[in-house]
């Protein structure tokens, strides 16, 4: 897997600050102070003015489908209709590379081999790529170009940097995060998984032992439970006043 930066909005901090001043942020504040305020308080719509375009290679088709769940972005993927896939590269789950998983790995590799042979044979028999591609596995490597704004990136990182995210997309998120952090540390140094970013973890009791913040961050359910009953009374009062 590889992630390369193709293009990023230049002088984005000043651009975001100018946009924020239009909406009422004090003019006396510096661009840095404004961006820190926006990031800390989640006034994030103005962050949409900063865009990253990333070249992403060596990821599986399965992962690319997960990427499509992040819809506020521009997605371009390698086409199996127009590109030849004989001898294709593919993703191998890290779990199958562990000691003691030899039999599982053998079955996996055999399935990949059968798919590769079937695709190649179909092409040799004259079957069009757009028909032969249906035997290709989800493990097939694809190539991706993604253009995404900072607000959507923050949402992506909050979800996909969590230790409960699927391993391949978490690896992608880590690589993307390093690129983004290098370009705009003032924004992304304050961002990680939802627990880190929000200061409370919405994963609650399903957090695994491997979570590095498990002993540091309270569960959302725990925090919310302390005030929920009184808060509900306030909501009921607010609704009555509105009606």
HUHU-V624904 format. One record per pair of residues at least 24 apart in sequence whose ideal C-beta (glycine too) atoms are under 10 Angstrom apart, sorted by the first residue. I is the first residue (numbers start at 1). J is the second residue. If there is no record, write none. Layout:
i=(I,I)
j=(J,J)
//
This chain:
i=(1,1,1,1,1,1,1,1,1,1,1,1,1,2,2,2,2,2,2,2,3,3,3,3,3,3,3,3,3,3,3,3,3,3,3,3,3,3,4,4,4,4,4,4,4,5,5,5,5,5,5,5,5,5,6,6,6,6,6,6,6,7,7,7,7,7,7,8,8,8,8,8,8,8,8,8,8,8,9,9,9,9,9,9,9,9,9,10,10,11,12,12,12,12,12,12,12,12,12,12,13,13,13,13,15,15,15,15,16,16,16,16,16,16,16,16,16,16,17,18,18,19,19,19,19,19,20,20,20,20,21,22,31,32,35,35,35,35,36,36,36,38,39,39,39,39,39,39,39,39,39,39,40,42,42,42,42,44,44,44,44,44,44,44,45,45,46,46,47,47,47,47,47,47,47,47,48,48,48,48,48,48,49,49,49,50,50,50,50,50,50,50,50,50,51,51,51,51,51,51,52,52,52,52,52,52,52,52,52,52,52,52,53,53,53,53,54,54,54,54,54,54,54,54,54,54,54,55,55,55,55,56,56,56,56,56,56,56,56,57,57,57,57,57,57,58,58,58,58,58,58,58,58,59,59,59,59,59,59,59,59,59,59,59,60,60,60,60,60,60,60,60,60,60,60,60,60,61,61,61,61,61,61,61,61,61,62,62,62,62,62,62,62,62,62,63,63,63,63,63,63,63,63,63,63,63,63,64,64,64,64,64,64,64,64,64,65,66,66,66,66,66,66,66,67,67,67,67,67,67,67,69,69,69,69,70,70,70,70,70,70,70,70,71,72,72,72,72,72,72,72,73,73,73,73,73,73,73,74,74,74,74,74,75,75,75,75,75,76,76,76,76,76,77,77,77,77,77,78,78,78,78,78,78,79,79,79,79,79,80,80,80,80,80,80,80,80,80,81,81,81,81,81,82,82,83,83,83,83,84,84,84,84,84,85,85,85,85,85,85,85,85,85,85,85,85,85,86,86,86,86,86,86,86,86,87,87,87,88,88,88,88,88,88,88,88,88,88,88,89,89,89,89,90,90,90,90,90,90,90,90,91,91,91,91,91,91,91,92,93,93,93,93,94,94,94,95,108,108,111,111,112,112,112,115,115,116,139,144,146,146,148,148,150,150,150,150,150,150,153,153,153,153,153,153,154,154,154,154,154,154,155,155,155,156,156,157,157,157,157,157,157,157,157,158,158,158,158,158,158,158,158,158,159,159,160,161,161,161,161,161,161,161,162,162,162,162,162,162,162,162,162,162,162,163,163,163,163,163,163,163,163,163,163,163,164,164,164,164,164,164,164,165,193,194,195,195,199,200)
j=(56,57,58,59,60,63,91,141,168,171,172,174,175,55,56,57,58,59,143,175,54,55,56,57,58,59,144,146,171,172,173,174,175,176,177,178,179,180,53,54,55,56,57,175,179,52,53,54,55,176,179,180,182,183,52,53,54,55,145,146,147,51,52,53,54,55,147,50,51,52,53,54,150,179,180,182,183,184,49,50,51,52,53,149,150,183,184,50,183,50,47,49,50,51,52,150,183,184,186,187,50,184,186,187,46,47,49,50,44,46,47,48,49,50,150,184,186,187,46,46,49,45,46,47,48,49,45,46,47,49,46,46,186,186,184,186,187,190,186,187,190,187,150,154,184,186,187,188,189,190,191,197,190,151,154,197,198,149,150,151,152,154,155,187,149,151,150,151,149,150,151,152,153,154,184,187,72,148,149,150,151,152,149,150,151,148,149,150,151,153,180,183,184,187,147,148,149,150,152,153,146,147,148,149,150,152,153,176,179,180,183,184,145,146,147,148,144,145,146,147,148,153,172,175,176,179,180,143,144,145,146,142,143,144,145,146,172,175,176,89,141,142,143,144,145,89,90,91,141,142,143,144,172,91,140,141,142,143,144,168,169,171,172,175,89,90,91,92,93,137,138,139,140,141,142,168,169,90,91,136,137,138,139,140,141,142,91,137,138,139,140,142,166,168,169,91,138,139,141,142,144,166,167,168,169,171,172,138,140,141,142,143,144,146,169,172,138,159,160,165,166,168,169,172,144,146,148,156,160,169,172,156,159,160,169,146,148,152,153,155,156,159,160,152,148,149,151,152,153,155,156,146,147,148,149,152,153,156,145,146,147,148,149,144,145,146,147,148,143,144,145,146,147,142,143,144,145,146,140,141,142,143,144,145,129,130,133,142,143,119,129,130,132,133,134,136,140,142,128,129,130,131,133,129,130,129,133,142,143,119,120,123,129,132,115,116,119,120,123,129,132,133,135,136,140,141,142,116,117,119,120,123,124,129,132,116,119,120,112,115,116,119,120,136,137,139,140,141,142,139,140,141,142,115,116,136,137,138,139,140,141,137,138,139,140,141,142,168,139,139,166,167,168,167,168,171,167,137,139,137,139,137,139,140,139,140,140,168,172,172,176,176,180,180,183,184,187,188,191,177,180,184,187,188,191,180,187,188,190,191,197,191,194,197,180,191,181,188,191,192,193,194,196,197,191,192,193,194,195,196,197,198,202,193,194,193,191,192,193,194,195,196,197,192,193,194,195,196,201,202,203,207,211,213,193,195,203,207,208,209,210,211,212,213,214,193,203,206,207,208,210,211,193,217,220,219,220,223,224)
//
